[in-house]
Amino acid sequence: MSEHPLKVIMDKDPELFSLLENMRELSFAEGGVPLKYKFLIAMALDAANGAVDGVKVLAIQAMEAGATKEEVMQAIRIAQYIFGVGSVYTAARALNEVL
């Protein structure tokens, strides 16, 4: 994915995009929960919602923040426990190239 996934929003509604970016910065700010766990939580939620690209990007970000491949898979196990096997299918499509 070379182009920003929200490029159309950036171009057509910069104010909305700015609000989204501010929320992202707030959500992933240092402090409290370590950054790698914030990415793992977000990744598990994306898996539960069927967002393949989100799972892939967030898994990479989590590992760049220090998460191990085992921690990525543990987060997927939790997503499966709470949301069901669809989370695993989404994660498998996303993580095929990452792990």
Secondary structure as UniProt FT lines:
FT   TURN            5..6
FT   HELIX           7..12
FT   HELIX           14..27
FT   HELIX           35..48
FT   TURN            49..50
FT   HELIX           52..64
FT   TURN            65..66
FT   HELIX           69..83
FT   HELIX           86..95
FT   TURN            96..98
//
